[in-house]
Amino acid sequence: MGSTSDLPVMEKAAQLLNDLHVPFEMNALSAHRTPEAVEEFAKNARQRGIRVIIAAAGMAAALPGVIAANTTLPVIGVPVKGSVLDGVDALYSIIQMPPGIPVATVAINGAMNAAILAVQMLALSDDALAESLARYKEGLKQKIVKANEELKEVKYDYKTN
């Protein structure tokens, strides 16, 4: 993430990865304040065993693109809502990448979907993870089914005038 102020957003991704037993690391790296560290992270990620990178940033949100420019690993960008433009600035910064430097981008503050997308990528070559992901998605479905059944029990007394 671009700074530790992004942690409240990224905790959702961390929790999902943890729940699915996907090893991960978290770093605070700034494309503008620590560009050398970002470049080193990205260039060495594959040899350290990283297979997908989720990069979150707000405002100018250069981090996902700089990482993508320095690695061949898939990069998923999470635009973080800032104080001035509500994250739209970050969204545009992340999705407007030049040809050859793709960054898959999720919704503003969409860390949960970034984690799910990363797990889907990893599950392409990991059957056990694919099964865990399928169970997770089935659980999402069951929550809605249960909520819908509970709504059927709610009764309203409609009055007409």
N, C-alpha and C positions, 0 to 999 in steps of 0.2 A: 504494500500500500504506500501511497505517497507520503503519509505521515500517520502518526499514532492517532490523530483525530479521526481517521477513517475506521478505527477499530470497532466502534459500535455498529457500523454497517457490516464489516467483514466478519464479525463474530457469528453471524448466521451461517456463513459459508463454513467457517471453522467447525461449528457444531454439527452440521450435516456430515462433513468429511469425517469427523470424529465418530459420529454415530454409525457410519458405514465402515469404520476401521480402515480409512484411507490415510496413509501417512502423509503429512504435509509439514511445511514450515511457514512461518510468517516473518516478514521483514518490513521494515519501514525504510524505503529508499526513495529519494526524490530525484526526478529527472533533471530538476533545475539546481538543487542544492548539493546533490551528491552524484553528479553524472558519471564519474569514473566508477563508483561502486555499482551503479545500475548496469553499466556496460560489462563489468566483471561478472556480476550476477548472471546476466543473460548469456554471456559467452560461455560460462562454465556450467550452466544449469544441466545440460544433457549429461555431461560426464559425471555429475554428482547424482544422477539417477532421477532427476525431475523429468516428468513426461508431459505435463500440462502446466501452464502458468496462468493464474488468475491475478490480474493487476488492477487495483482500484486507485482512482485518483479523482480529485475534484478540481474545479476551476479550469485552468488551462489543460489539465489532464494529459500531459505528455507521456507519463510513465508507461502506459500500455504500448504505445507506438514505439517508444525508444527501446523497450524490451523486445518487441517484435522485430525491430530492425537489426537486432543483435543476436537472434537465435532462429533456428528452424523449427522450434517447438511451437505447438499451438498456444496462442495467447488469447485469453478471454478478458475483455475489459469491463470493469464495473464503474460507470460514472457515478460519482458521489455528489449528493446534493450539497451545494454551497449556500452561502448566505445571500448572494446578490441575485443570481439568475436561476435559482432553484435546481441546479444541476444540468440545465439545458446546455450551458457552456461546456461542461465536461462531456456530455453526450455527444455534442457536435465534434469536439476535439478527438474523441475516441473513434467515432464511426467514419470520419473523413480521412481515412488513411490512403496513401498513394498506392497505385497498382504494385503488387509484389510484396507488400507489407501488410497483410491482413490482420485484423484484430476482431475476433468474434465479440460482439457487444450485446450486453443485456440491458435491461431497463435501469433507470436511475435508481440507485440503492438496491439493485437486484442481485445482491451477493448470493442469495439462496439459489437462484436460477443459474448463476455462474458455477456454483459448486455442483449442481445437478448436471449441467452440461459437461463439466470436467469429468465427472464420474461416468457419464455416458461414453465419453471418448476412451477413458481407461478400460471400461467394461467391454470394449470391442475385442480386447485380447485377454480378458480375465473373466472366465465363466462364473466363478464364485461371486465376484463383484457384480456381474450382470444379474445374478439371482438376488443378491441383496438389494440392488436397485429396483428390481421388479417387485420385491416385497414392500419396499418403501412406497412405490407408486400405488400399489394395491392398498396400502394403508391410507394414502391420500383419498383414494376413491371411497373407501369404507367410511371415512369421516364425513364425506358429503352425503353418502347414502343414509348414514345414521342421522345426520342433521335434517335431511329431508323427511325422514320418518318422524322425527320429533316435531317437526313443523305441522304434520298432519294432526297432531294432538292439540295444537293451539286453536282455540275457538274464539271467535269474535262475535259480539252482538252488534250486528249492523242495524242502525236506525236510519230510517228515511224521514225526511221532513215533508 
